[in-house]
Amino acid sequence: MRPHRLGAAIGAVLLVALTAAPADARDSVRDRAARLVQEHERARAQADLLRRSDAAPKRVRAAERRRTAVRDRLWNMLRAHGRALGDPVAVNPSGRGASCPKGRATAAPRAVSRWTAPTRGYWLSAGYAAKGSRWQNRHTGQDFAVGAGTPVYAVGAGEVRVTTCGDGFGNQILIRHRDGYFTQYAHLSRIDVRKGQRVAAGQRIGLSGASGNVTGPHLHFEVRITPYLGSAVSPLPWLKRKSVRVVR
């Protein structure tokens, strides 16, 4: 298959949890979640602006309270929805009983940067919000086209909150970072970390693969406000705010 055709194909992941719900309920949750994501990002941008302008700490704290209140509403709604639909991230975050392929534990790299790209030697395929016949609505992350077995790295320091498998995302990892955001690494061939483990930026957490709903090997990278499907934000601008250069 030619590279440009492969790029169009390997960005595939169906929103399996959402397709299981009746259309009216699915649309209601998706629309409400989208509004809360936008509200959260506006509140986050306002808090960041206040910090950069050296505003009074009281104003910054008030802005942060507004942001976290929106995040909590989004979190509770999507957690309940995920549990009702059997999303493994909401039901079985440690992957127990799912026979997820586990590799050996990894150590933090010697030269630790603050933030980094999630893999190396990639080219970008399906982007955030891309349309396609294999997605129930729109693509929720950024796909990094790499061969099977390519190392996958934590983009920043954080704690592993989910290692699971068995749905359209295949073998996946979610890491919570110090800024409160989560990053998801999906379709892995192997998981090299465990739930509760702390990782550093640039630490290998697994290997790329083609598990789940895909047509070829790649890394699906997603940035979320909560651990749950429906709270994603655009990954490349988020990485850019962390001074990570992603080669297009």
GUMITOR-280374 format. One record per residue (C-alpha): residue number from 1; z, x, y. Coordinates in nm, 2 decimals. Example, Ala and Ser with C-alpha at 12.3 -4.5 7.8 and 13.67 -1.06 7.14 Angstrom:
BEGIN
<pt k="1" Z="0.78" X="1.23" Y="-0.45"/>
<pt k="2" Z="0.71" X="1.37" Y="-0.11"/>
//
This chain:
BEGIN
<pt k="1" Z="0.00" X="0.00" Y="0.00"/>
<pt k="2" Z="-0.09" X="0.13" Y="0.35"/>
<pt k="3" Z="0.21" X="0.23" Y="0.58"/>
<pt k="4" Z="0.15" X="-0.05" Y="0.83"/>
<pt k="5" Z="0.12" X="-0.32" Y="0.56"/>
<pt k="6" Z="0.43" X="-0.18" Y="0.39"/>
<pt k="7" Z="0.62" X="-0.19" Y="0.72"/>
<pt k="8" Z="0.54" X="-0.55" Y="0.76"/>
<pt k="9" Z="0.66" X="-0.62" Y="0.40"/>
<pt k="10" Z="0.97" X="-0.42" Y="0.35"/>
<pt k="11" Z="1.16" X="-0.57" Y="0.64"/>
<pt k="12" Z="1.23" X="-0.87" Y="0.43"/>
<pt k="13" Z="1.57" X="-1.03" Y="0.37"/>
<pt k="14" Z="1.62" X="-1.41" Y="0.34"/>
<pt k="15" Z="1.93" X="-1.56" Y="0.50"/>
<pt k="16" Z="2.04" X="-1.68" Y="0.16"/>
<pt k="17" Z="2.37" X="-1.83" Y="0.27"/>
<pt k="18" Z="2.21" X="-2.04" Y="0.54"/>
<pt k="19" Z="1.93" X="-2.17" Y="0.33"/>
<pt k="20" Z="2.18" X="-2.33" Y="0.09"/>
<pt k="21" Z="2.30" X="-2.57" Y="0.36"/>
<pt k="22" Z="2.14" X="-2.89" Y="0.47"/>
<pt k="23" Z="1.90" X="-2.84" Y="0.75"/>
<pt k="24" Z="2.10" X="-3.03" Y="1.01"/>
<pt k="25" Z="2.43" X="-2.84" Y="0.93"/>
<pt k="26" Z="2.24" X="-2.51" Y="0.91"/>
<pt k="27" Z="2.08" X="-2.56" Y="1.25"/>
<pt k="28" Z="2.41" X="-2.67" Y="1.41"/>
<pt k="29" Z="2.59" X="-2.36" Y="1.29"/>
<pt k="30" Z="2.31" X="-2.13" Y="1.38"/>
<pt k="31" Z="2.27" X="-2.27" Y="1.73"/>
<pt k="32" Z="2.64" X="-2.26" Y="1.80"/>
<pt k="33" Z="2.67" X="-1.91" Y="1.67"/>
<pt k="34" Z="2.37" X="-1.80" Y="1.89"/>
<pt k="35" Z="2.53" X="-1.94" Y="2.20"/>
<pt k="36" Z="2.86" X="-1.77" Y="2.12"/>
<pt k="37" Z="2.69" X="-1.44" Y="2.06"/>
<pt k="38" Z="2.52" X="-1.46" Y="2.40"/>
<pt k="39" Z="2.85" X="-1.56" Y="2.56"/>
<pt k="40" Z="3.03" X="-1.27" Y="2.40"/>
<pt k="41" Z="2.77" X="-1.02" Y="2.51"/>
<pt k="42" Z="2.78" X="-1.14" Y="2.87"/>
<pt k="43" Z="3.16" X="-1.11" Y="2.86"/>
<pt k="44" Z="3.13" X="-0.76" Y="2.71"/>
<pt k="45" Z="2.89" X="-0.65" Y="2.98"/>
<pt k="46" Z="3.12" X="-0.78" Y="3.25"/>
<pt k="47" Z="3.42" X="-0.59" Y="3.10"/>
<pt k="48" Z="3.21" X="-0.27" Y="3.08"/>
<pt k="49" Z="3.09" X="-0.32" Y="3.44"/>
<pt k="50" Z="3.45" X="-0.36" Y="3.56"/>
<pt k="51" Z="3.55" X="-0.04" Y="3.38"/>
<pt k="52" Z="3.26" X="0.16" Y="3.53"/>
<pt k="53" Z="3.34" X="0.03" Y="3.88"/>
<pt k="54" Z="3.71" X="0.14" Y="3.84"/>
<pt k="55" Z="3.83" X="-0.22" Y="3.88"/>
<pt k="56" Z="4.20" X="-0.30" Y="3.87"/>
<pt k="57" Z="4.34" X="-0.28" Y="3.52"/>
<pt k="58" Z="4.45" X="-0.65" Y="3.55"/>
<pt k="59" Z="4.08" X="-0.76" Y="3.60"/>
<pt k="60" Z="3.96" X="-0.55" Y="3.30"/>
<pt k="61" Z="4.23" X="-0.69" Y="3.07"/>
<pt k="62" Z="4.14" X="-1.05" Y="3.18"/>
<pt k="63" Z="3.77" X="-0.98" Y="3.10"/>
<pt k="64" Z="3.86" X="-0.84" Y="2.76"/>
<pt k="65" Z="4.07" X="-1.15" Y="2.69"/>
<pt k="66" Z="3.77" X="-1.36" Y="2.76"/>
<pt k="67" Z="3.55" X="-1.15" Y="2.53"/>
<pt k="68" Z="3.80" X="-1.15" Y="2.24"/>
<pt k="69" Z="3.86" X="-1.53" Y="2.27"/>
<pt k="70" Z="3.48" X="-1.59" Y="2.23"/>
<pt k="71" Z="3.47" X="-1.34" Y="1.94"/>
<pt k="72" Z="3.76" X="-1.52" Y="1.77"/>
<pt k="73" Z="3.59" X="-1.86" Y="1.79"/>
<pt k="74" Z="3.27" X="-1.71" Y="1.65"/>
<pt k="75" Z="3.46" X="-1.53" Y="1.38"/>
<pt k="76" Z="3.65" X="-1.84" Y="1.26"/>
<pt k="77" Z="3.34" X="-2.06" Y="1.26"/>
<pt k="78" Z="3.13" X="-1.81" Y="1.06"/>
<pt k="79" Z="3.40" X="-1.72" Y="0.82"/>
<pt k="80" Z="3.46" X="-2.08" Y="0.72"/>
<pt k="81" Z="3.08" X="-2.14" Y="0.70"/>
<pt k="82" Z="3.04" X="-1.83" Y="0.48"/>
<pt k="83" Z="3.31" X="-1.93" Y="0.24"/>
<pt k="84" Z="3.18" X="-2.27" Y="0.20"/>
<pt k="85" Z="2.84" X="-2.13" Y="0.11"/>
<pt k="86" Z="2.96" X="-1.85" Y="-0.11"/>
<pt k="87" Z="2.86" X="-1.56" Y="0.11"/>
<pt k="88" Z="3.00" X="-1.25" Y="-0.08"/>
<pt k="89" Z="3.11" X="-1.10" Y="0.25"/>
<pt k="90" Z="3.33" X="-1.40" Y="0.32"/>
<pt k="91" Z="3.43" X="-1.46" Y="-0.05"/>
<pt k="92" Z="3.43" X="-1.12" Y="-0.22"/>
<pt k="93" Z="3.44" X="-0.84" Y="0.03"/>
<pt k="94" Z="3.55" X="-0.57" Y="-0.21"/>
<pt k="95" Z="3.27" X="-0.64" Y="-0.45"/>
<pt k="96" Z="3.50" X="-0.68" Y="-0.75"/>
<pt k="97" Z="3.32" X="-0.82" Y="-1.05"/>
<pt k="98" Z="2.98" X="-0.78" Y="-0.90"/>
<pt k="99" Z="2.89" X="-0.45" Y="-1.08"/>
<pt k="100" Z="2.79" X="-0.28" Y="-0.75"/>
<pt k="101" Z="2.66" X="0.07" Y="-0.83"/>
<pt k="102" Z="2.93" X="0.32" Y="-0.70"/>
<pt k="103" Z="2.88" X="0.69" Y="-0.64"/>
<pt k="104" Z="3.12" X="0.97" Y="-0.58"/>
<pt k="105" Z="3.34" X="0.97" Y="-0.27"/>
<pt k="106" Z="3.22" X="1.17" Y="0.03"/>
<pt k="107" Z="3.40" X="1.38" Y="0.28"/>
<pt k="108" Z="3.36" X="1.37" Y="0.66"/>
<pt k="109" Z="3.10" X="1.62" Y="0.79"/>
<pt k="110" Z="3.23" X="1.94" Y="0.96"/>
<pt k="111" Z="3.04" X="1.88" Y="1.28"/>
<pt k="112" Z="3.14" X="1.53" Y="1.38"/>
<pt k="113" Z="2.95" X="1.36" Y="1.66"/>
<pt k="114" Z="3.06" X="1.04" Y="1.82"/>
<pt k="115" Z="2.76" X="0.84" Y="1.72"/>
<pt k="116" Z="2.45" X="0.90" Y="1.52"/>
<pt k="117" Z="2.14" X="0.73" Y="1.36"/>
<pt k="118" Z="2.20" X="0.56" Y="1.02"/>
<pt k="119" Z="1.95" X="0.77" Y="0.83"/>
<pt k="120" Z="1.70" X="1.06" Y="0.87"/>
<pt k="121" Z="1.32" X="1.10" Y="0.82"/>
<pt k="122" Z="1.25" X="0.73" Y="0.88"/>
<pt k="123" Z="1.00" X="0.52" Y="1.06"/>
<pt k="124" Z="1.09" X="0.19" Y="1.21"/>
<pt k="125" Z="0.95" X="-0.12" Y="1.04"/>
<pt k="126" Z="1.07" X="-0.48" Y="1.10"/>
<pt k="127" Z="1.27" X="-0.51" Y="1.42"/>
<pt k="128" Z="1.54" X="-0.74" Y="1.54"/>
<pt k="129" Z="1.44" X="-1.10" Y="1.59"/>
<pt k="130" Z="1.10" X="-1.04" Y="1.42"/>
<pt k="131" Z="0.93" X="-1.34" Y="1.27"/>
<pt k="132" Z="0.81" X="-1.35" Y="0.91"/>
<pt k="133" Z="0.75" X="-1.57" Y="0.62"/>
<pt k="134" Z="1.03" X="-1.41" Y="0.42"/>
<pt k="135" Z="1.30" X="-1.49" Y="0.68"/>
<pt k="136" Z="1.45" X="-1.83" Y="0.71"/>
<pt k="137" Z="1.47" X="-1.79" Y="1.09"/>
<pt k="138" Z="1.43" X="-1.44" Y="1.24"/>
<pt k="139" Z="1.51" X="-1.09" Y="1.12"/>
<pt k="140" Z="1.88" X="-1.01" Y="1.19"/>
<pt k="141" Z="1.86" X="-0.63" Y="1.21"/>
<pt k="142" Z="1.65" X="-0.32" Y="1.23"/>
<pt k="143" Z="1.47" X="-0.18" Y="0.92"/>
<pt k="144" Z="1.45" X="0.19" Y="0.88"/>
<pt k="145" Z="1.17" X="0.27" Y="0.63"/>
<pt k="146" Z="1.28" X="0.55" Y="0.40"/>
<pt k="147" Z="1.23" X="0.64" Y="0.04"/>
<pt k="148" Z="1.47" X="0.53" Y="-0.23"/>
<pt k="149" Z="1.77" X="0.77" Y="-0.26"/>
<pt k="150" Z="1.76" X="0.88" Y="0.11"/>
<pt k="151" Z="2.12" X="0.94" Y="0.24"/>
<pt k="152" Z="2.26" X="0.67" Y="0.46"/>
<pt k="153" Z="2.53" X="0.76" Y="0.72"/>
<pt k="154" Z="2.80" X="0.58" Y="0.91"/>
<pt k="155" Z="2.67" X="0.56" Y="1.27"/>
<pt k="156" Z="3.02" X="0.60" Y="1.41"/>
<pt k="157" Z="3.38" X="0.64" Y="1.31"/>
<pt k="158" Z="3.55" X="0.34" Y="1.16"/>
<pt k="159" Z="3.69" X="0.16" Y="0.86"/>
<pt k="160" Z="3.49" X="0.03" Y="0.56"/>
<pt k="161" Z="3.57" X="-0.34" Y="0.56"/>
<pt k="162" Z="3.31" X="-0.47" Y="0.29"/>
<pt k="163" Z="3.14" X="-0.32" Y="-0.01"/>
<pt k="164" Z="2.96" X="-0.59" Y="-0.20"/>
<pt k="165" Z="2.64" X="-0.69" Y="-0.37"/>
<pt k="166" Z="2.47" X="-0.99" Y="-0.53"/>
<pt k="167" Z="2.30" X="-1.17" Y="-0.25"/>
<pt k="168" Z="1.97" X="-1.12" Y="-0.05"/>
<pt k="169" Z="2.12" X="-0.81" Y="0.12"/>
<pt k="170" Z="2.17" X="-0.65" Y="-0.22"/>
<pt k="171" Z="2.42" X="-0.36" Y="-0.23"/>
<pt k="172" Z="2.57" X="-0.35" Y="0.12"/>
<pt k="173" Z="2.85" X="-0.19" Y="0.33"/>
<pt k="174" Z="3.01" X="-0.32" Y="0.65"/>
<pt k="175" Z="3.21" X="-0.08" Y="0.87"/>
<pt k="176" Z="3.43" X="-0.19" Y="1.16"/>
<pt k="177" Z="3.42" X="0.05" Y="1.45"/>
<pt k="178" Z="3.68" X="0.12" Y="1.72"/>
<pt k="179" Z="3.49" X="-0.09" Y="1.98"/>
<pt k="180" Z="3.53" X="-0.39" Y="1.75"/>
<pt k="181" Z="3.17" X="-0.42" Y="1.64"/>
<pt k="182" Z="3.06" X="-0.41" Y="1.28"/>
<pt k="183" Z="2.76" X="-0.22" Y="1.13"/>
<pt k="184" Z="2.59" X="-0.33" Y="0.81"/>
<pt k="185" Z="2.39" X="-0.11" Y="0.58"/>
<pt k="186" Z="2.20" X="-0.31" Y="0.32"/>
<pt k="187" Z="1.96" X="-0.29" Y="0.02"/>
<pt k="188" Z="2.13" X="0.03" Y="-0.09"/>
<pt k="189" Z="2.08" X="0.19" Y="-0.43"/>
<pt k="190" Z="2.43" X="0.32" Y="-0.44"/>
<pt k="191" Z="2.76" X="0.28" Y="-0.25"/>
<pt k="192" Z="2.97" X="0.60" Y="-0.20"/>
<pt k="193" Z="3.26" X="0.45" Y="-0.01"/>
<pt k="194" Z="3.54" X="0.20" Y="-0.09"/>
<pt k="195" Z="3.69" X="-0.09" Y="0.11"/>
<pt k="196" Z="3.97" X="0.04" Y="0.33"/>
<pt k="197" Z="3.83" X="0.39" Y="0.35"/>
<pt k="198" Z="3.81" X="0.55" Y="0.70"/>
<pt k="199" Z="3.48" X="0.73" Y="0.77"/>
<pt k="200" Z="3.35" X="0.96" Y="1.04"/>
<pt k="201" Z="3.02" X="0.95" Y="1.23"/>
<pt k="202" Z="2.75" X="1.11" Y="1.02"/>
<pt k="203" Z="2.95" X="1.07" Y="0.69"/>
<pt k="204" Z="2.73" X="0.97" Y="0.40"/>
<pt k="205" Z="2.82" X="0.63" Y="0.28"/>
<pt k="206" Z="2.55" X="0.56" Y="0.03"/>
<pt k="207" Z="2.18" X="0.59" Y="-0.07"/>
<pt k="208" Z="1.89" X="0.38" Y="0.04"/>
<pt k="209" Z="1.72" X="0.16" Y="-0.21"/>
<pt k="210" Z="1.55" X="-0.18" Y="-0.28"/>
<pt k="211" Z="1.84" X="-0.40" Y="-0.40"/>
<pt k="212" Z="1.84" X="-0.76" Y="-0.30"/>
<pt k="213" Z="1.55" X="-0.95" Y="-0.15"/>
<pt k="214" Z="1.30" X="-0.68" Y="-0.07"/>
<pt k="215" Z="0.95" X="-0.57" Y="-0.15"/>
<pt k="216" Z="1.01" X="-0.20" Y="-0.12"/>
<pt k="217" Z="1.28" X="0.06" Y="-0.04"/>
<pt k="218" Z="1.43" X="0.07" Y="0.31"/>
<pt k="219" Z="1.76" X="0.05" Y="0.50"/>
<pt k="220" Z="1.84" X="-0.27" Y="0.67"/>
<pt k="221" Z="2.07" X="-0.18" Y="0.96"/>
<pt k="222" Z="2.26" X="-0.45" Y="1.15"/>
<pt k="223" Z="2.51" X="-0.47" Y="1.43"/>
<pt k="224" Z="2.75" X="-0.77" Y="1.43"/>
<pt k="225" Z="3.03" X="-0.90" Y="1.64"/>
<pt k="226" Z="3.21" X="-1.03" Y="1.33"/>
<pt k="227" Z="3.16" X="-0.93" Y="0.96"/>
<pt k="228" Z="2.96" X="-1.25" Y="0.90"/>
<pt k="229" Z="2.60" X="-1.34" Y="0.90"/>
<pt k="230" Z="2.51" X="-1.52" Y="1.23"/>
<pt k="231" Z="2.68" X="-1.28" Y="1.47"/>
<pt k="232" Z="2.42" X="-1.01" Y="1.50"/>
<pt k="233" Z="2.31" X="-0.84" Y="1.82"/>
<pt k="234" Z="2.01" X="-0.62" Y="1.88"/>
<pt k="235" Z="2.08" X="-0.28" Y="1.71"/>
<pt k="236" Z="1.86" X="-0.04" Y="1.91"/>
<pt k="237" Z="2.01" X="-0.13" Y="2.26"/>
<pt k="238" Z="2.35" X="-0.11" Y="2.10"/>
<pt k="239" Z="2.28" X="0.24" Y="1.97"/>
<pt k="240" Z="2.13" X="0.34" Y="2.30"/>
<pt k="241" Z="2.46" X="0.25" Y="2.47"/>
<pt k="242" Z="2.62" X="0.50" Y="2.23"/>
<pt k="243" Z="2.37" X="0.77" Y="2.35"/>
<pt k="244" Z="2.19" X="0.76" Y="2.00"/>
<pt k="245" Z="1.82" X="0.84" Y="2.03"/>
<pt k="246" Z="1.62" X="0.64" Y="1.77"/>
<pt k="247" Z="1.26" X="0.77" Y="1.73"/>
<pt k="248" Z="1.02" X="0.48" Y="1.74"/>
//
